[in-house]
């Protein structure tokens, strides 16, 4: 596994990370790993993004679409 160091992190951001990790019941290091993973991950299907933001909770039911071809 690779390692990364983040220097000059604003104290407010550091505190927010601590609070967020505590809220999720995980270490701050794990919280940062999850944030980075989510930031660089690409959804497998565009319909997943639409479902997440505009899905059934807003009255829209999107059938899964596959744009892999």
Backbone torsions as a table, in degrees:
resi	resn	phi	psi	omega
1	UNK	NA	147.4	178.2
2	UNK	-86.8	158.7	177.2
3	UNK	-120.4	152.5	177.6
4	UNK	-141.3	142.5	174.9
5	UNK	-117.5	140.0	177.8
6	UNK	-116.4	116.5	-179.7
7	UNK	-101.7	159.9	174.7
8	UNK	58.0	38.0	177.1
9	UNK	-78.1	127.7	179.9
10	UNK	-56.8	140.3	-178.2
11	UNK	-60.1	-34.8	178.5
12	UNK	-64.9	-42.1	179.3
13	UNK	-65.5	-41.7	178.3
14	UNK	-58.8	-45.4	179.6
15	UNK	-64.4	-41.2	178.2
16	UNK	-63.1	-38.7	176.5
17	UNK	-63.7	-41.7	177.7
18	UNK	-60.6	-46.5	-179.4
19	UNK	-64.2	-42.6	-179.8
20	UNK	-63.4	-44.5	178.9
21	UNK	-63.1	-42.6	178.8
22	UNK	-61.9	-42.7	178.8
23	UNK	-60.5	-36.9	-179.7
24	UNK	-87.4	-5.2	177.9
25	UNK	71.3	30.8	179.9
26	UNK	-130.7	169.1	178.4
27	UNK	-70.8	159.4	177.5
28	UNK	-62.9	-37.8	178.5
29	UNK	-61.4	-43.5	178.5
30	UNK	-66.5	-39.0	177.9
31	UNK	-58.7	-46.3	179.9
32	UNK	-64.8	-40.7	177.0
33	UNK	-58.6	-44.5	-179.1
34	UNK	-66.4	-40.7	178.8
35	UNK	-62.1	-46.5	179.8
36	UNK	-63.9	-43.4	179.4
37	UNK	-59.6	-44.9	178.8
38	UNK	-65.3	-37.1	-177.0
39	UNK	-67.6	-32.0	-175.7
40	UNK	-103.4	-4.4	-179.9
41	UNK	-80.6	144.1	176.4
42	UNK	-108.0	129.6	177.3
43	UNK	-59.5	143.2	-179.6
44	UNK	-67.0	-33.3	-178.4
45	UNK	-133.2	136.3	179.6
46	UNK	-63.1	-27.9	179.8
47	UNK	-63.9	-26.9	177.8
48	UNK	-64.3	-37.9	178.8
49	UNK	-67.0	-47.7	179.1
50	UNK	-61.7	-41.3	179.9
51	UNK	-63.3	-39.4	-179.2
52	UNK	-64.5	-43.1	-174.5
53	UNK	-93.7	-28.4	-175.1
54	UNK	-126.1	12.9	-170.3
55	UNK	-62.9	-158.9	-171.9
56	UNK	-53.3	-28.2	-179.2
57	UNK	-62.9	-22.2	178.4
58	UNK	-105.1	13.6	176.7
59	UNK	83.9	9.4	-179.8
60	UNK	-110.7	129.3	178.4
61	UNK	-114.5	106.4	-178.6
62	UNK	-98.3	125.5	175.3
63	UNK	-73.9	144.3	179.1
64	UNK	-58.4	136.3	177.4
65	UNK	-119.9	141.2	-179.8
66	UNK	-113.2	113.5	-179.3
67	UNK	-106.8	23.9	-174.4
68	UNK	-74.3	-16.4	-177.4
69	UNK	-79.7	NA	NA
